Amino acid sequence: MIPLGLFELSARVGTGGMAEVWSGVHVKERVPVAVKLVTEPEIRRPAFHASLRNEVRAMARLEHPGIVMVFDHGEVTQEAADQSEGQLTVGTPYFAMELANQGSALLWCGRMPWRKVKLVLVSLLRAMAHAHARNVIHRDIKPSNVLVFDGEVKLADFGLAIDLEPEGGTTRRRGRVLGTPAYMAPEQFVADWREYGPPTDLYALGCLAFALVCGGPPYGRGHDLTLMYEMHLEAVVPPLDPRMPVPQGFERWLAQLMEKKPSRRYQRAADALQALQALGDPPHDMVPLADGLTSGVAIPSSIVTVASDVTPALRGVDSSGLDSVPPPGPAPVVPKTWRRSKAPPRRSMGLLGAGLGLFGSRPVPLVAREEERDALWDGLREVNDSQETRMIMLEGPAGCGKSRLAQWLCERSHEVGAATVLKGGHGPQAGRVDGLAPMIARYLRSEELTRPELTRFIARKLARIGIYDGAETAALAELVEPDLEEIGTRRVRFGSASERYVLIARLLRTLAQQRPVILWLDDVQWGLDTLTFVHHILFEEEAFPLLMLLTARSDVLAE
């Protein structure tokens, strides 16, 4: 046994291109754990190390029965390295998590009846919806990262996950290609974080679903990035050849998950889940070969996660080729209640001393507040049903839970596909991330682009929602990044605050055509311009499905 913090490692159970997994136990309580050690050479770079810490913190935020729980994290000590006799290296980051006792989905591909395939997909979509609502994109969804614990399916290995809103507003930049080529969305091969979102993971889920019913991923298990990129970007999805009966419409469902352009896929996990559940069941659901959830037969696979710089063949690829107007789809349904049909069990680490380093990253449980949550949800339903604009103000002293309630509504509505969420914050001294313009920049992910890059980027973003107006593009570019160096030649100049408000309102109105918009404006007691914008929306604009959710400190307002 090799001592490692609060754990003891017993045996290496898996090795990949970027990490290895060991089985072990908690020293005090003898609870079995899996310990993942990140062996990727780039981890020695401070930027990569900091990124990993951000991702571990992001994982700690995910409290869902369908997501493997992280117990603790740390680095290999000199003592552990010495006792490992060369198997471990000092400074290697690790994190300990739940240990699967029934293997991974690699055991099941092509070997389950439809009812169990559907069970896996439903569980994964719910887990993905939870993560996406908290701005975490997995980026490596594949059979080996789908684990079974006593018959329950859980999504594992967020080692490549990206936090779209990291602490401190840290900006992501184009980086290395990370993922598993057989399951990667086309935009992952370009390695630009601005293009990542829920549709990125949903594409991978489509590849995984194909493997579950056909026995392998749609384009094979190749590792050549250039070849696999061409396949994922240009090749038609192979005809479905399922090893069990599948519902009518399943192939169409897969096809939309695996659209080449992100904007033509399902935009939320909840959208894909709703469409999947509408398919029904096949007439005869036979068991192919063996029952996959109980079979102990291992199916070897050469699929590995890769980490690579963008290859020369891909370096010049413009992600604008991934744009298009999304296809029309059914209107999203705002559930009658925010409550789940079956409350998820409360999870506890249960390991003495473990997780102290993650304590500040764990989600703060929202206890009770039933009436407040009902009122907020009813407000969202009213906006959806009436297609009108509404405002809700949460006011109270500091620390009373206003922002936590607002955060809950935003996350829960995103999770069930009920709303598009934008958040604007404010401080006692206005900073670069405060107010309306930074809010729009964060939503567009347009931070830190040069002016020419910004204009092209916003044009592509607007094209995805059906706007092809050059003047609108120039105005939004000026809003989020004023062109101060060319004042005399600017195409757009705002003559008044109301012109900015009209522009922002037009964008929100366009977004609301797909689903209601929640505009969370936090600490508005410090945002006079934002309050004036709220007044403009309520009294100067025609109504559209928008819920403006304001939080304010009563003690500051009184001043």
C-alpha positions as a printed NumPy array, in Angstrom:
array([[  0.   ,   0.   ,   0.   ],
       [  1.27 ,   3.482,  -0.891],
       [  0.27 ,   6.296,   1.522],
       [ -1.127,   9.368,  -0.227],
       [ -2.633,  11.988,   2.045],
       [ -5.723,  10.546,   3.705],
       [ -5.682,   7.543,   1.394],
       [ -3.7  ,   4.41 ,   0.642],
       [ -3.19 ,   3.279,  -2.941],
       [ -3.319,  -0.44 ,  -3.632],
       [ -3.063,  -0.99 ,  -7.386],
       [ -3.017,   0.805, -10.717],
       [ -6.271,  -0.088, -12.48 ],
       [ -6.117,   2.067, -15.607],
       [ -3.753,   4.165, -17.689],
       [ -4.539,   6.723, -20.376],
       [ -2.775,   9.378, -22.381],
       [ -3.118,  12.032, -19.675],
       [ -3.719,  10.205, -16.404],
       [ -3.724,   6.951, -14.53 ],
       [ -6.239,   5.613, -12.031],
       [ -5.455,   3.691,  -8.861],
       [ -7.745,   1.851,  -6.49 ],
       [ -7.356,   2.643,  -2.827],
       [ -9.062,   3.169,   0.506],
       [ -9.57 ,   5.955,   3.003],
       [ -7.055,   5.288,   5.786],
       [ -9.39 ,   5.881,   8.736],
       [-12.678,   4.494,   7.462],
       [-11.475,   1.943,   4.909],
       [-13.948,   3.241,   2.322],
       [-12.901,   2.203,  -1.22 ],
       [-11.938,   5.095,  -3.497],
       [-10.547,   5.679,  -6.966],
       [ -7.561,   8.023,  -7.154],
       [ -6.754,   9.701, -10.451],
       [ -3.212,  11.014, -10.959],
       [ -2.712,  13.534, -13.762],
       [  0.433,  12.436, -15.586],
       [  0.127,  14.75 , -18.597],
       [  3.607,  16.346, -19.109],
       [  2.09 ,  19.812, -19.534],
       [  1.032,  19.733, -15.883],
       [  4.48 ,  21.061, -15.001],
       [  3.533,  24.374, -16.567],
       [  2.09 ,  26.776, -13.946],
       [ -0.776,  27.792, -16.259],
       [ -1.821,  24.172, -16.75 ],
       [ -1.557,  23.519, -13.019],
       [ -3.757,  26.523, -12.233],
       [ -6.242,  25.396, -14.857],
       [ -6.43 ,  21.962, -13.239],
       [ -7.168,  23.509,  -9.85 ],
       [ -9.976,  25.512, -11.437],
       [-11.456,  22.363, -12.941],
       [-11.299,  20.488,  -9.62 ],
       [-13.13 ,  23.371,  -7.981],
       [-15.673,  23.271, -10.79 ],
       [-16.204,  19.553, -10.2  ],
       [-16.712,  20.199,  -6.493],
       [-19.638,  22.47 ,  -7.379],
       [-21.482,  19.578,  -8.995],
       [-23.774,  17.961,  -6.453],
       [-25.848,  15.458,  -8.417],
       [-26.555,  11.728,  -7.98 ],
       [-25.641,  11.169, -11.63 ],
       [-22.132,  12.649, -11.276],
       [-19.229,  10.903,  -9.572],
       [-18.347,  12.742,  -6.379],
       [-14.855,  14.102,  -5.779],
       [-13.726,  13.565,  -2.189],
       [-10.404,  15.381,  -2.074],
       [ -7.418,  16.553,  -4.094],
       [ -3.729,  17.184,  -3.568],
       [ -0.239,  16.452,  -4.883],
       [  2.037,  13.444,  -4.525],
       [  4.394,  13.973,  -1.599],
       [  8.031,  12.926,  -1.348],
       [  7.014,  10.185,   1.103],
       [  4.474,   8.754,  -1.329],
       [  6.944,   8.914,  -4.212],
       [  9.604,   7.112,  -2.167],
       [  7.266,   4.341,  -1.033],
       [  5.928,   3.851,  -4.561],
       [  9.397,   2.763,  -5.703],
       [  9.3  ,   4.955,  -8.774],
       [  5.649,   4.502,  -9.679],
       [  4.65 ,   7.998,  -8.501],
       [  6.35 ,  11.342,  -9.138],
       [  6.621,  14.145,  -6.594],
       [  4.236,  17.002,  -7.331],
       [  1.832,  15.004,  -9.5  ],
       [ -1.714,  16.304,  -8.899],
       [ -4.347,  13.791,  -7.873],
       [ -7.959,  13.69 ,  -6.829],
       [ -9.88 ,  10.98 ,  -5.003],
       [-13.415,  10.067,  -5.982],
       [-16.084,   7.402,  -5.726],
       [-15.028,   3.947,  -6.885],
       [-17.266,   2.253,  -9.457],
       [-18.076,  -1.309,  -8.474],
       [-19.668,  -2.438, -11.742],
       [-17.336,  -1.128, -14.405],
       [-17.939,   1.293, -17.245],
       [-20.113,   1.491, -20.338],
       [-17.3  ,  -0.116, -22.348],
       [-18.815,  -3.371, -21.077],
       [-22.217,  -2.552, -22.522],
       [-21.757,  -1.259, -26.071],
       [-24.15 ,  -3.235, -28.263],
       [-24.999,  -5.574, -25.387],
       [-28.019,  -3.986, -23.685],
       [-31.746,  -3.982, -24.37 ],
       [-33.234,  -0.633, -25.357],
       [-34.802,  -0.006, -21.957],
       [-31.328,   0.017, -20.385],
       [-29.809,   2.078, -23.184],
       [-32.523,   4.627, -22.513],
       [-31.851,   4.474, -18.772],
       [-28.192,   5.303, -19.415],
       [-29.01 ,   8.178, -21.783],
       [-31.637,   9.688, -19.489],
       [-29.272,   9.557, -16.518],
       [-26.443,  11.142, -18.522],
       [-28.64 ,  13.908, -19.913],
       [-29.816,  14.836, -16.429],
       [-26.241,  14.878, -15.152],
       [-25.104,  16.965, -18.124],
       [-27.976,  19.411, -17.605],
       [-26.856,  19.89 , -14.002],
       [-23.243,  20.54 , -15.018],
       [-24.116,  22.838, -17.922],
       [-26.388,  24.955, -15.725],
       [-23.303,  25.609, -13.6  ],
       [-21.173,  26.538, -16.642],
       [-19.179,  23.293, -16.651],
       [-18.632,  21.557, -20.012],
       [-17.272,  18.003, -19.714],
       [-15.47 ,  17.705, -23.114],
       [-14.73 ,  13.982, -22.778],
       [-18.018,  12.097, -22.712],
       [-17.402,   8.517, -23.826],
       [-18.295,   4.994, -22.639],
       [-15.286,   4.62 , -20.347],
       [-16.346,   7.761, -18.461],
       [-19.813,   6.369, -17.763],
       [-19.626,   4.262, -14.607],
       [-22.043,   2.042, -12.716],
       [-22.433,   2.027,  -8.939],
       [-24.854,  -0.598,  -7.641],
       [-26.948,  -0.298, -10.79 ],
       [-26.893,   3.526, -10.914],
       [-25.256,   5.274, -13.864],
       [-22.874,   8.149, -13.139],
       [-20.825,  10.497, -15.309],
       [-17.152,  10.476, -14.331],
       [-13.796,  12.054, -15.134],
       [-14.189,  15.798, -15.427],
       [-10.426,  16.063, -15.89 ],
       [-10.869,  17.847, -19.24 ],
       [-13.856,  19.889, -18.117],
       [-13.829,  23.607, -18.782],
       [-15.428,  26.151, -16.489],
       [-16.94 ,  28.774, -18.774],
       [-17.05 ,  31.308, -15.938],
       [-13.924,  30.635, -13.831],
       [-13.162,  32.485, -10.62 ],
       [-11.983,  36.04 , -11.061],
       [-13.174,  36.22 , -14.657],
       [-10.039,  34.457, -15.935],
       [-10.07 ,  34.465, -19.708],
       [ -9.622,  31.222, -21.637],
       [ -7.593,  31.265, -24.814],
       [ -7.199,  28.995, -27.787],
       [ -5.166,  26.089, -26.471],
       [ -4.41 ,  22.444, -27.051],
       [ -6.757,  19.915, -28.575],
       [ -8.12 ,  17.898, -25.668],
       [-10.524,  14.991, -25.827],
       [-11.097,  11.607, -27.401],
       [-11.146,  11.93 , -31.217],
       [-13.775,   9.214, -31.711],
       [-16.234,  11.231, -29.595],
       [-15.129,  14.833, -30.134],
       [-17.363,  17.509, -31.619],
       [-15.939,  19.333, -34.663],
       [-15.349,  22.51 , -32.648],
       [-13.114,  20.643, -30.186],
       [-10.577,  19.981, -32.931],
       [-10.157,  23.76 , -33.309],
       [ -9.519,  24.169, -29.548],
       [-11.25 ,  27.524, -29.13 ],
       [-13.073,  27.794, -25.782],
       [-15.414,  30.457, -27.167],
       [-17.084,  27.783, -29.287],
       [-17.706,  25.364, -26.413],
       [-21.112,  24.948, -24.838],
       [-23.786,  22.346, -24.076],
       [-23.981,  21.334, -27.778],
       [-20.312,  20.255, -27.556],
       [-21.145,  17.62 , -24.962],
       [-24.392,  16.706, -26.711],
       [-22.473,  15.823, -29.879],
       [-20.311,  13.449, -27.832],
       [-23.439,  11.973, -26.279],
       [-24.71 ,  11.262, -29.789],
       [-21.507,   9.36 , -30.563],
       [-21.854,   7.497, -27.267],
       [-25.5  ,   6.623, -27.968],
       [-24.459,   5.33 , -31.403],
       [-21.847,   3.123, -29.708],
       [-24.346,   1.82 , -27.15 ],
       [-26.729,   0.55 , -29.821],
       [-24.253,  -0.354, -32.599],
       [-21.236,  -1.566, -30.632],
       [-18.788,   1.217, -31.542],
       [-18.56 ,   4.961, -32.31 ],
       [-19.818,   6.189, -35.691],
       [-16.438,   7.044, -37.245],
       [-14.302,   4.33 , -35.698],
       [-11.617,   4.539, -33.048],
       [ -8.872,   6.397, -34.922],
       [ -6.438,   8.744, -33.186],
       [ -5.189,  10.792, -36.169],
       [ -6.534,  14.26 , -35.377],
       [ -6.613,  15.538, -38.957],
       [ -8.358,  12.442, -40.302],
       [-10.854,  12.301, -37.445],
       [-11.585,  16.016, -37.795],
       [-12.4  ,  15.522, -41.469],
       [-14.694,  12.632, -40.557],
       [-16.539,  14.538, -37.844],
       [-16.796,  17.727, -39.906],
       [-17.605,  16.321, -43.352],
       [-18.646,  12.658, -43.233],
       [-22.31 ,  11.726, -43.139],
       [-23.299,   9.885, -39.982],
       [-23.247,   6.179, -40.938],
       [-26.624,   4.446, -41.179],
       [-27.724,   3.032, -37.863],
       [-27.156,  -0.715, -37.565],
       [-28.496,  -1.398, -34.066],
       [-27.954,  -4.686, -32.304],
       [-31.342,  -4.382, -30.613],
       [-34.712,  -2.893, -31.588],
       [-34.776,   0.885, -31.137],
       [-37.748,   3.275, -31.215],
       [-38.941,   4.867, -34.417],
       [-37.354,   8.301, -34.626],
       [-34.218,   7.346, -32.679],
       [-32.006,   7.786, -35.743],
       [-33.412,  11.287, -36.314],
       [-32.755,  12.081, -32.655],
       [-29.149,  10.932, -33.065],
       [-28.778,  12.949, -36.257],
       [-29.717,  16.184, -34.502],
       [-27.3  ,  15.491, -31.662],
       [-24.552,  14.947, -34.229],
       [-25.187,  17.922, -36.493],
       [-21.883,  19.372, -37.68 ],
       [-22.831,  22.913, -36.701],
       [-23.346,  23.495, -32.957],
       [-26.271,  25.84 , -33.543],
       [-28.22 ,  23.088, -35.328],
       [-27.929,  20.594, -32.48 ],
       [-30.123,  20.479, -29.421],
       [-29.059,  23.515, -27.429],
       [-29.715,  22.068, -23.992],
       [-29.52 ,  18.619, -22.458],
       [-33.121,  19.177, -21.345],
       [-34.178,  19.671, -24.981],
       [-32.555,  16.387, -25.989],
       [-34.075,  14.626, -22.97 ],
       [-37.559,  15.867, -23.825],
       [-37.17 ,  14.626, -27.409],
       [-35.783,  11.259, -26.263],
       [-38.629,  10.635, -23.85 ],
       [-41.13 ,  11.432, -26.593],
       [-39.824,   8.543, -28.717],
       [-41.456,   5.826, -26.683],
       [-40.203,   2.242, -26.781],
       [-39.65 ,  -0.254, -29.61 ],
       [-42.308,  -2.957, -30.057],
       [-40.012,  -5.792, -28.977],
       [-37.114,  -5.061, -26.648],
       [-34.912,  -8.134, -26.759],
       [-31.686,  -8.616, -24.812],
       [-28.719,  -8.736, -27.24 ],
       [-25.926, -11.208, -26.421],
       [-25.874, -10.476, -22.698],
       [-27.473,  -8.156, -20.202],
       [-25.015,  -5.284, -20.233],
       [-25.645,  -3.999, -16.73 ],
       [-24.713,  -7.34 , -15.189],
       [-22.291,  -8.735, -17.745],
       [-18.732,  -9.034, -16.551],
       [-17.28 ,  -9.524, -20.025],
       [-14.768,  -6.794, -20.822],
       [-14.683,  -5.496, -24.384],
       [-11.2  ,  -4.158, -25.181],
       [-10.981,  -0.717, -26.692],
       [ -8.117,   1.338, -28.025],
       [ -9.955,   4.619, -27.559],
       [ -7.777,   7.062, -25.625],
       [ -7.936,  10.687, -24.644],
       [ -5.425,  12.872, -26.45 ],
       [ -3.745,  16.158, -25.669],
       [ -2.181,  17.844, -28.651],
       [ -1.372,  21.226, -30.058],
       [ -3.602,  22.235, -32.945],
       [ -2.087,  20.41 , -35.912],
       [ -0.826,  22.417, -38.911],
       [ -3.685,  21.095, -41.022],
       [ -6.182,  22.501, -38.537],
       [ -4.359,  25.661, -37.524],
       [ -5.954,  27.737, -40.227],
       [ -9.456,  26.412, -39.683],
       [-11.933,  29.213, -39.064],
       [-14.618,  28.212, -36.618],
       [-17.041,  30.414, -38.557],
       [-17.651,  27.308, -40.631],
       [-19.494,  25.958, -37.631],
       [-22.214,  28.618, -37.785],
       [-25.789,  28.539, -38.981],
       [-29.275,  29.458, -37.866],
       [-30.676,  26.801, -35.519],
       [-33.51 ,  24.687, -36.909],
       [-37.048,  25.366, -35.693],
       [-38.02 ,  23.138, -32.821],
       [-40.815,  22.669, -30.331],
       [-41.264,  25.453, -27.818],
       [-39.52 ,  24.621, -24.548],
       [-41.797,  23.619, -21.726],
       [-41.564,  25.423, -18.401],
       [-42.498,  22.736, -15.868],
       [-45.384,  23.481, -13.524],
       [-43.067,  23.014, -10.585],
       [-39.355,  23.328,  -9.97 ],
       [-39.463,  20.219,  -7.798],
       [-38.097,  16.963,  -9.123],
       [-40.486,  14.04 ,  -9.409],
       [-38.118,  12.157,  -7.13 ],
       [-35.908,  14.123,  -4.798],
       [-32.233,  13.166,  -5.24 ],
       [-30.68 ,  11.691,  -2.122],
       [-28.52 ,  14.002,  -0.06 ],
       [-24.89 ,  13.107,  -0.61 ],
       [-22.203,  13.27 ,   2.012],
       [-18.481,  12.758,   1.69 ],
       [-18.569,  10.619,   4.812],
       [-14.772,  10.49 ,   4.939],
       [-13.087,  11.902,   8.016],
       [-10.836,  14.838,   7.15 ],
       [-11.358,  14.562,   3.395],
       [-12.43 ,  17.461,   1.237],
       [-11.386,  20.343,   3.471],
       [ -9.562,  21.91 ,   0.534],
       [-12.778,  21.784,  -1.48 ],
       [-15.041,  23.113,   1.252],
       [-15.287,  26.611,  -0.181],
       [-16.106,  25.226,  -3.629],
       [-18.932,  22.938,  -2.535],
       [-22.417,  24.272,  -3.334],
       [-24.162,  25.942,  -0.412],
       [-27.302,  23.874,   0.177],
       [-30.526,  25.816,  -0.15 ],
       [-32.511,  24.646,   2.855],
       [-36.277,  25.248,   2.965],
       [-37.165,  28.585,   1.257],
       [-40.043,  26.671,  -0.348],
       [-42.394,  29.658,  -0.537],
       [-39.735,  31.914,  -2.01 ],
       [-38.795,  29.34 ,  -4.627],
       [-42.441,  28.763,  -5.503],
       [-42.926,  32.508,  -5.989],
       [-39.869,  32.814,  -8.224],
       [-40.892,  29.817, -10.305],
       [-44.442,  31.126, -10.643],
       [-42.969,  34.395, -11.894],
       [-41.027,  32.564, -14.595],
       [-44.096,  30.568, -15.604],
       [-46.131,  33.767, -15.825],
       [-43.529,  35.304, -18.13 ],
       [-43.605,  32.215, -20.34 ],
       [-47.393,  31.873, -20.419],
       [-48.167,  35.556, -20.955],
       [-45.114,  36.364, -23.121],
       [-44.869,  39.534, -21.049],
       [-42.027,  41.258, -19.212],
       [-41.919,  40.999, -15.426],
       [-39.6  ,  42.264, -12.699],
       [-38.931,  40.657,  -9.322],
       [-36.87 ,  42.422,  -6.663],
       [-35.181,  40.428,  -3.904],
       [-34.289,  42.937,  -1.214],
       [-32.749,  42.418,   2.208],
       [-29.654,  42.904,   4.349],
       [-26.285,  41.474,   3.388],
       [-26.028,  37.729,   3.934],
       [-29.744,  36.949,   3.985],
       [-29.573,  34.707,   0.896],
       [-30.888,  36.965,  -1.886],
       [-28.181,  36.069,  -4.381],
       [-28.366,  32.394,  -3.466],
       [-32.078,  32.359,  -4.303],
       [-31.454,  34.163,  -7.584],
       [-28.648,  31.747,  -8.424],
       [-30.942,  28.823,  -7.66 ],
       [-33.617,  30.079, -10.075],
       [-31.069,  30.673, -12.833],
       [-29.473,  27.246, -12.431],
       [-32.723,  25.322, -12.096],
       [-34.356,  27.049, -15.073],
       [-31.274,  26.416, -17.237],
       [-31.179,  22.791, -16.067],
       [-34.739,  22.081, -17.231],
       [-34.396,  24.16 , -20.409],
       [-36.887,  26.761, -19.233],
       [-34.856,  29.934, -19.793],
       [-31.784,  31.632, -21.209],
       [-29.833,  33.296, -18.41 ],
       [-27.723,  36.454, -18.404],
       [-26.158,  37.837, -15.24 ],
       [-24.899,  41.326, -14.555],
       [-23.061,  42.23 , -11.365],
       [-22.252,  45.511,  -9.652],
       [-19.869,  46.756,  -6.984],
       [-19.483,  49.857,  -4.811],
       [-16.752,  50.977,  -7.204],
       [-17.558,  50.099, -10.8  ],
       [-15.023,  47.684, -12.247],
       [-14.344,  46.244, -15.677],
       [-16.724,  43.302, -15.102],
       [-19.612,  45.354, -13.685],
       [-22.669,  46.586, -15.507],
       [-24.564,  45.922, -18.72 ],
       [-21.82 ,  45.943, -21.366],
       [-19.586,  43.388, -19.57 ],
       [-22.676,  41.233, -19.06 ],
       [-23.28 ,  41.163, -22.818],
       [-19.577,  40.501, -23.472],
       [-19.639,  37.514, -21.111],
       [-22.736,  36.137, -22.758],
       [-21.16 ,  36.471, -26.205],
       [-17.736,  35.343, -24.86 ],
       [-16.144,  38.222, -26.701],
       [-13.658,  39.308, -24.036],
       [-10.096,  40.238, -25.039],
       [-10.484,  40.175, -28.806],
       [ -8.939,  42.791, -31.064],
       [-11.457,  45.101, -32.697],
       [-11.364,  43.342, -36.113],
       [-11.623,  39.942, -34.38 ],
       [-14.459,  41.244, -32.231],
       [-16.486,  42.474, -35.192],
       [-16.125,  39.173, -37.058],
       [-16.871,  37.185, -33.925],
       [-20.047,  39.115, -33.094],
       [-21.2  ,  38.835, -36.708],
       [-20.938,  35.045, -36.428],
       [-22.721,  35.027, -33.074],
       [-25.582,  37.113, -34.439],
       [-25.849,  34.925, -37.533],
       [-26.583,  31.986, -35.249],
       [-29.727,  33.712, -34.028],
       [-30.76 ,  34.935, -37.455],
       [-29.352,  38.492, -37.435],
       [-27.331,  39.527, -40.494],
       [-27.282,  43.292, -39.939],
       [-23.852,  44.904, -40.225],
       [-25.   ,  47.968, -38.317],
       [-26.218,  45.793, -35.448],
       [-22.873,  44.004, -35.409],
       [-20.953,  47.285, -35.302],
       [-23.19 ,  48.643, -32.553],
       [-22.728,  45.6  , -30.329],
       [-18.975,  45.686, -30.914],
       [-18.967,  49.332, -29.851],
       [-21.067,  48.497, -26.796],
       [-18.794,  45.781, -25.429],
       [-15.472,  47.366, -26.491],
       [-15.648,  51.081, -27.398],
       [-13.235,  51.974, -30.191],
       [-11.527,  54.879, -28.476],
       [ -8.577,  55.04 , -30.86 ],
       [-10.593,  55.948, -33.932],
       [-13.199,  58.303, -32.598],
       [-13.325,  60.337, -35.773],
       [-13.961,  57.361, -38.039],
       [-16.23 ,  55.151, -35.977],
       [-19.283,  53.843, -37.79 ],
       [-21.248,  53.78 , -34.545],
       [-21.415,  56.331, -31.78 ],
       [-24.025,  56.234, -29.033],
       [-25.623,  59.646, -28.68 ],
       [-27.422,  58.755, -25.457],
       [-27.842,  56.019, -22.884],
       [-31.249,  55.172, -24.318],
       [-29.612,  54.136, -27.607],
       [-27.553,  51.567, -25.693],
       [-30.674,  50.363, -23.909],
       [-32.558,  49.913, -27.181],
       [-29.671,  47.878, -28.597],
       [-29.502,  45.585, -25.551],
       [-33.274,  45.198, -25.542],
       [-33.224,  44.106, -29.204],
       [-30.673,  41.408, -28.411],
       [-32.676,  40.158, -25.432],
       [-35.868,  40.165, -27.498],
       [-34.202,  38.023, -30.163],
       [-32.916,  35.561, -27.566],
       [-36.398,  35.349, -26.056],
       [-37.813,  34.018, -29.325],
       [-36.366,  30.611, -28.44 ],
       [-37.132,  30.519, -24.709],
       [-37.799,  33.091, -21.949],
       [-34.844,  35.177, -20.781],
       [-33.896,  35.625, -17.13 ],
       [-31.852,  38.772, -16.597],
       [-30.263,  38.507, -13.145],
       [-29.002,  41.913, -12.054],
       [-27.095,  41.452,  -8.801],
       [-26.416,  44.215,  -6.254],
       [-28.309,  46.81 ,  -8.287],
       [-28.027,  49.28 ,  -5.398],
       [-24.642,  50.073,  -6.964],
       [-25.856,  50.149, -10.579],
       [-27.607,  53.405, -11.426],
       [-27.187,  52.861, -15.167],
       [-28.632,  49.36 , -14.837],
       [-31.63 ,  50.631, -12.858],
       [-32.255,  53.2  , -15.584],
       [-32.13 ,  50.362, -18.126],
       [-34.702,  48.414, -16.09 ],
       [-36.978,  51.461, -16.162],
       [-36.476,  51.683, -19.931],
       [-37.461,  48.027, -20.412],
       [-40.58 ,  48.367, -18.26 ],
       [-41.874,  51.634, -19.678],
       [-40.304,  52.202, -23.104],
       [-40.138,  48.76 , -24.742],
       [-42.885,  46.495, -25.999],
       [-43.274,  43.471, -23.767],
       [-41.524,  40.189, -24.524],
       [-40.849,  37.085, -22.365],
       [-38.239,  38.556, -20.026],
       [-37.931,  38.101, -16.265],
       [-35.733,  40.776, -14.706],
       [-34.528,  39.431, -11.378],
       [-32.979,  42.151,  -9.236],
       [-31.144,  41.656,  -5.951],
       [-30.392,  44.61 ,  -3.698],
       [-29.136,  45.304,  -0.189],
       [-31.806,  47.144,   1.761],
       [-29.264,  48.842,   4.039],
       [-27.478,  50.44 ,   1.072],
       [-30.717,  51.397,  -0.678],
       [-31.819,  53.178,   2.493],
       [-28.744,  55.389,   2.294]])
